[in-house]
Structures are given as C-alpha cells and as structure tokens.
Amino acid sequence: MSAHDAHYGGNLVDGARMLALFGDVATELLIRLDGDEGLFVAYDSVEFLAPVFAGDYIEAEGRITKVGNTSRTMIFEARKVIAVRPDVSDSAADLLDAPIVVCRASGTCVTPKAKKRR
C-alpha cells in the first residue's frame, strides 16, 4: 500500500482499498471465465479483520463459488504478507512468517449474455 492509500491518522489505509483490490480480482476471474470484464453487482458480506498501513504489502485472491446463467458468486480474501515497521526506521518492513488475513468478502458479479464470449 502506498502513502497515497493512507486516509487516516497513523497511515491507516481505508478499507475501501481492499474492496478495490477485490474488484480487480473479480475482473480477472470474469475475463478468465467469460472473456469479458462483467459488472460487480453487490457485496453480500465484507469483514475487515486487521488494520492495513501505508507500506504494508497485500495479496488478494478470490474464486468463483457459483455460476448462474449470467451471475457469478465469488469469495475474496486479502492477506498482509509484509508489514511496515516505522518503529524501527522509516523504510523498515518485515516479511511475515504467516500472512495476516485483513479482509474477507463475498459478492455477486454479472456478465450480460450478449457480452459472454465463452
């Protein structure tokens, strides 16, 4: 996460940044399945589980759990894999032994029939 992503005191990153990452993951999943970016319709659930700070490294992944006629249900998870260490120095960071789950979500996307290529 860059300093641009920090919106709160202490360089805390806005939770919406995790949702933006999930949107990117959803786009890739839809392109792989349908050959089209599709549209994100709604999140069913979003859980913010741990803070994210400017300088942290986040990995986001998702998978399609259900395929309807045009709808695709997906789940997402974002994990912190590198944590910034401002207590050590302004450029210190630690590779985490075990990633920290910072956000989970589920949602629904739609690929209109006319846009599906697969």
Number of C-alpha atoms within 10 A of each C-alpha: 16 12 12 9 18 19 14 10 8 9 16 17 23 16 19 11 14 25 20 11 18 25 18 15 17 28 19 17 21 21 16 12 17 18 16 18 21 23 17 17 12 12 15 12 10 17 12 15 13 12 15 27 23 19 23 19 18 19 15 19 16 20 15 18 11 11 14 9 9 15 18 24 19 22 21 22 21 23 21 22 17 19 20 20 15 11 9 9 9 10 10 12 17 12 13 11 8 10 15 18 18 20 22 21 19 20 20 20 23 19 23 15 12 7 13 16 11 9
